[in-house]
Amino acid sequence: MGDYKFASKKFNLLFTGANGFLGKNIQPLLEADGYVISKLDIANADIECNISKEIPNFNTRHYDLVLHAAGKAHVVPKTEAKKQAFFDINYQGTVNLCKALEKIGLPQSFIFISTVAVYGCDFGENITEEHPLNGDTPYALSKIQAEKYLTEWCREHHVILSIIRPSLIAGPNPPGNLGDMIKGIKTGRYVNIAGGKAKKSVLMVQDIARLVPLLAEKGGVYNVCDDEQPTFAQLAELIAQQLNKNSPLNIPYWLAKSMALVGDCLGKKAPINSLKLKKIMASLTFNNAKAKRELNWQPLSVLDNFKIK
């Protein structure tokens, strides 16, 4: 396996979930590096398949490298059916993908996009890959199951496995919490609380493309984020500048706490409650030293490179 040089010549790369935020941003970068990409997605792809429900048909084409980014995230499930959807897509979809690969010949390397949510931490600093996988949400549990399945599958079939656990991913039109921050600043509804001093780990989306050839050669489990661990205030100010908006207002903690207590009484529709406030006030950062050391990777600075459009 060590004889393969994934950055030195053209390789056939299967990219699942390629129509999502990640795919739209890194596919051009990977193609510029010489990868021949086949996209797998539900629609508008080279292979159209809902892997949560069926095993894809690759028509005997062999892939040297698999980048598995297809998955469900960024929503809070409110019904049992919606909770099950995480396991159908993130876990069963992974199983179905591997079954299809067994039929056409195994790849040399497999890269799985997991998440720091597997650690189950709402706060903490400098969390390493050694932290227990305590995540208990459907999202986290389904990713943990997929990680465990792939670990055994790749060991059995002698495939190099890389699992990366990104933090918040920054890039043009991001989903999730960064997307919500942009919308809030755009509409004037976002405020910093007590100076917005809590730190969050963030990763530039381009870094995943830069990591692909390194991961394909080495394998392993890695947290991936930048070195700076920006604060909410720093991110908000960067976004406001790009939107030509004034810096977000700052409200004191006592006022936010009062609003949160009211939100506790109003229920799920409240913009803030005590749980949300606790998360906003607490830093949550991850240690990227293993990836930097073992992959000889230096992450891009989010504050220098994050462009919202």
Secondary structure, 3 states (H helix, E strand, C coil): CCCCCCCCCCCEEEEECCCCHHHHHHHHHHHHCCCEEEEEECCCCCEECCCCCCCCCCCCCCCCEEEECCCCCCCCCCCHHHHHHHHHHHHHHHHHHHHHHHHHCCCCEEEEECCHHHHCCCCEEEECCCCCCCCCCHHHHHHHHHHHHHHHHHHHHCCEEEEEEECEEECCCCCHHHHHHHHHHHHCCCEEECCCCCEECEEECHHHHHHHHHHHHHCEEEEECCCCCCEHHHHHHHHHHHCCCCCCEEECHHHHHHHHHHHHHHCCCCCCCHHHHHHHHCCEEECCHHHHHHHCCCCCCHHHHCCCC
